[in-house]
Amino acid sequence: MAKSKIKPADIARVKGMGFLLNRGTELFSGRVVPAGGIFTAEQLDTIAKCAQKFGSGKVAFTSRLAAEIVGIPYDKIDEAVAFVEECGLSFGGTGAKIRPVTACKGTTCVYGNFDTQAMAKEIHDRYYLGWANVKLPHKFKIAVGGCPNSCMKPSLNDFGIEAHRIPQYDKEKCRGCATCFVETACPMKAAALNEARKLEINETICTACGVCTGKCPFQAVAHHNDVKYQIFVGGTWGKKTRNGTPLSRLVEADEIYPLLEKTMLWFKKYAYQKERLGAAIDRIGVEKLEEELFSDTLLQEKDKILSAEMKERP
């Protein structure tokens, strides 16, 4: 095979822009990143046209919901970037930084407990874009899940968000119906009528999935249970697999963004270069992590931890 005309420094430069060299070729795949995991029809049309104009005509979707345009020559990369930017899109999703934010379809799914894609879009704007110049010790993946079905696998991300609805049960309202709709709806068989024909919910089995919400016609289980969130930290998948550590309590919606920001600050402060968050947690201890996540210490140190990086962003 002839020696490549593309210099290693050029390959590294475009990799930082979201373009990866295709094995055995001098062509590249470029990742177009969605905001909140969603592309509009117009944006998909732009991606298709970009693939036809600058690539091989093929598009592959990544596990982080990015659209990867295959087979772009090196000298066409800048033109491809300008082409998608006209539709408000951008290439990216590589490097030791925040990776594209993924979300399940909890926004429309019958099991979804909240608008997952809206939260993913907010995280995208605040951190994927807002912290674009922040260099982290390693990649940092964020996933938003709408229920314990865990389709987007929040527990296998560096920071995973999973929505729960804890059933609020009022025993006095239970009428011991011949067919208990809460009992029949519960996928975990955590809800059952006892010998006195009163509903009981086994909290050790219940996953707070929210399926029973609204099922009881007499509202023995409240029809509008508040959504709480389980946060997982330090999950990884691949050569080294680590299930994310669940934080010790469920959190409210307004706690999520501060916890995410503090997790990334903790990661930047304590992790070695090329060390994933989960490895740093195992080395330092989850107790130390939670101590700082549930206090304001890291936010007070934010400017020091981030140094001049935030000032350099465009």
N, C-alpha and C positions, 0 to 999 in steps of 0.2 A: 504494500500500500504506500502511495506517495506521502511524503512528509506534509503534515498539515501546514497551510499557509497562515492559519490563525494562531496568534501568539497566546501563550498561557495567560498572560496578563489581560488580554482581551476577553478570553473565555471567563475569567474570574470577574471582570467588570460587568459583563452582561448577565452573569449568574446573579449578581446583586440586584439586577433589574427585573429578575423573574424569568430568565431565559436559560435553559439547560441544554447542553450539547447532547444530541442524539447519538447513541452508541454506534461507532463504526462509520460515522459520517462527519461532514462539516456543516450540518444543519442543526437547528435549535428548536426546542419546544418552548413556547412562551405562555405563561400562566396569566390569564385574565381573572382578576379577583372580584367576586360579587360583594356587594354591601349587604351584610346580614344573610348571606346565602341565597339571595334572590337576584335573578336577571330579569329584566323586562323583555317583552317580545321584540322591541326595537333594539335592545342591546344584543340579544341573541342573533338578530339579523346582521348587526354589525360584526359580531364575532364570526359568523359564517362567511360573510364577505371578506373579512380579513384573512381567513383561512384559505379562501380561493385566490385572493390577490397576492398574498405574500408567502403562504405555506403550501402544504401538500393537498389542501382541501379537506383535511381531517381534523376533527376536534375530539379530544378525550377529556372526560370530567374526572378531576382528582377526588381523593377521599375528603378533601377540605372544600369541596364544591366549586373549586376554580375550574374554568374552561381552558384547557391546555391546547393551544394551536400548534400543530405538529409540522416540522419540516421547513422552518424559516431560515433562509440563508443569512449569514452574518451581516452582509451589507444591506439587508432589507429590514433589519431590526428597528432602526430609528424610524423608518417609514411606517412600520407596523404600530409602533408606539403612538405616533402622531395620529394614525388612522383611528384607533380605538378611543383616543382622548377626545375626539370630536363628538363622541356619544357619551362622554362623561365616565369612561372606563379607564382602567390602568392595569398594566402588568405588574407582577410582584409575587409575594408569597414565598420568598426564599431567605436564607440567612439566619444569623443568630439574633432574632428579634421576634416580635409578635407575629404569628402566622395568621392567615385568613381565619376569621371567626366562623364556626359552623353552628347550625341550628337545625333541629328537627322541624317537622311541619306541625308542631303543636299549635300553631296559629289557626290551623284549619282542621286538625285531627280531632276525632270525637273523644280521644283520651287526653288531649292537651289541656293543661290546667292554666295556661296563660299564653300571651302573645310572644312566643319564642323569637320569632324573626324580628320583631320590633326591638327586643332587647339586644339581639345580635347586631342589628344595625347601629344601635346606640354605642355598643362596645367597639364596633368597627370605626365609628366616627371619633370616639374619644381616644382610643388607644391604638388601633391598627394604623389610623392616619395620624392621630395626635402625637403618638410616640414613635413615629416612623424613623426618627434619627436616634432613638435610644438603643444602644448596643447592649444586649443581654449576654450572659455567659453561654447560653445555648438557645435553641429554638424554644418558643413558648406558645403552646396550643391552648385554645379556649373553645369550649363547646357548651351549647345551651340546650337543655332537654326539657320537654314539657311534662314528663311524668316518669314514674319508676320503670316503665317498659324499657327505658334507656336505649332507644333506637340510635341516638347519636353518640352513645357511649361516653357520657360526661366523665365517668370514673377512669377513663383511659386518656384523659387530657391533663395538661399541667394545671388547668383551672377549669373544673366542670361545675355547671349549675344544673340542678335537677329539681323541678317543681313538685310539691306534694300538697294534698289537701287532707288535713287531719280531721277525721269525722268528729263532729260535736254532737254527742249523743245525750238526749234528754229522756231518761228512763220513764218518767211520768207520762210522756206522750205516746209511748209504745202501747198499742192495743192488741198485741198478740195475734195479728191477722193470720188466717189459715195459710195464706201464702205471703211470706215476708219478702217484699221486693228488695230490701237491703241484703237479706241473706242470699237470695238467688243471684243478685248482681255481683256480690263480692268474689273476685277471681281467686283470692287467697284462702277462702273458706274461714276467714277470721270472724265473720259475723254469723251468729246462729241463735235460734230461740232455745231457751233453757226449758226445763221441765215445767216451770211455772208460766211458760209461754210469754216470756219477756226476752227481748233481744239482748244479747251480750256480745261485746266486741273484744276479741283477744288482742290486746295491744302488742303482744310479743310477735304475733303473726302479721298483723295489719301493716301494710307498707305505705299507708296514707296516699294511695294512688288516686283517690277522688272519684272512683267509679260509682260508689254508693251515694254520692252527693245528688240530692234531688229525687231519689228513688222512693222514699217513704211518703205516702200521701198525707200523713199526719205530722210530718216534719219532726219525727222522733230523732232522725239524723238531719241536722240543719241543711237547708237547701243552698246556702251560700257560705260554705266553709272557707275560711281565709286560706290563702295560698302561702305556704312557707317554702323555704328553699334549702335543700341539702347542697353543701359546697364540698367538692372533692379537690384535693390538691396533690400534685406530684404524680399523676398517672402517666404511664408511658406504654407504648406497644411496639413490638418489633423484636430486635435481637435481645433486648433486655426488657422484659415485661414487668410492670409494677402497677397494681391496682391503686388508684388514687386514695389517699387517706381522707376519710370523711371528717370534716370538722365536728367538734364534740356537741354541737347543737344546731338545729335548724335556724335559719336567719330570715329576717324580713327583707322585702324588696329593696328598701332604702339602704340596707347594709351591703348589698352586693358590690356596687362600684367601689366603695372604699376598701372592701376586703380584696377585691381584684387588684386595685392599685397597690395596696400594702403587700400583697403576695409578690408582685413583680419587684417592688422595692427590696423586699427581703431576699428574693432570688439574686438580684444584682449585688446586694450588700454582702451576702454570705457564700454564694456558690463559687467554685473554682471555674476557670475558663474551660469550656467544653463539658461541663458537668450539668446534667439535667436536674430540674428542681427536685424530683423524687429522690435522687441520690443525695442531694444536699440535705433534704429532710431526714433521711436515714442516718446521715453522718452527724447531724447536729441535734436532731430530736424534734418530734412533733410538738412536745411541750414548749420548747423555745419558740417555735413558729407561732403557736396559738397565743402565747404570752404577748407577742408583738402584734399579731393580727388583731387582737381584741383590745388594743390600746392605741393611743395616738402617737407613739414614739416614732414610728417610721415616717408618718406624714410630717412630723416636725423636722425630720432629717432629710426630707425629700430633696431639697436643693443641693445638699451636700452629696447625697447618693448619686443624683443624676448629673452633677457637675455642670458643665457648660452645654450638655447635649440638647437640653430643651431650648436653650437660647439660640441654638444654631438652626432650629427647624424653620422652614420657609413660612 
